[in-house]
């Protein structure tokens, strides 16, 4: 079993990046087949926002988690596509002028810059039901379909992503505590990571307890991921990240609250906790362990 902690240098030699690329290609194909053909401006904008960009790391998490339970690959890639549609919707709406007002996303103009604001709103609106359509059309038992759709609806709704975004909008000018900021970022980022890892377990017919363990590990990992994202906003390389850095200088972030050293330490603690959650799965979770560590250390 690969145990804590792999050294970032060792991770560079791992085959994580090749596996990530293979999973990404499968998911890209599933997305390409699911998205409507670009016969209208709306459909063109949907394809523009979803295809040909993005690391597909949430997809990798569901795949890596599904490996523990030998879940059927074709269904895994379809659920991964649904998750990527939701993720893309959240990015399109987050980039809107009334939200984060971002001009660039995934190394190209954001959806509203390329297609206009009202089209970008409708792109997000259309991606959400498409994601649920995928889940409800899976070739698996109706129990699994309903479970996946129900859990995703909770993650996306007003107690999940939307709650996180609402908290984010409300923070301007206010001074959040570390706990409040962690809660907000957990809703924006962690819950979708949690869902991705849980969904692999659901598809693999894992027990309720195993599903819960994986969901919790995903949420913990999401916290560490968001902390490192804040760090990268200040110290990262714009070309590698795909959007301009130092955009969050006016905002309260983990970096402004903790400073770079403490931020890194806290982020590593969340990563460690996430990895410890995976212990019951022993070596079956090695691919997932490696994924969390490689993503944390941004190993290419
Ligand atoms: C409901 C409008 C609305 C938003 C919900 C999820 C969210 C809140 C906003 C998304 C924007 C954001 C900055 C989220 C933080 C998580 C994050 C770092 C997203 C980028 O994820 P990557 O790096 O992106 O996996 P790629 O492009 O690789 O898919």
Boltz pocket constraint, residues with backbone or C-beta under 6 A from the ligand:
constraints:
  - pocket:
      binder: B
      contacts: [[A, 53], [A, 54], [A, 55], [A, 56], [A, 57], [A, 58], [A, 87], [A, 89], [A, 90], [A, 91], [A, 93], [A, 94], [A, 99], [A, 106], [A, 156], [A, 161], [A, 162], [A, 164], [A, 165], [A, 187], [A, 188], [A, 189], [A, 225], [A, 226], [A, 229]]
      max_distance: 6.0
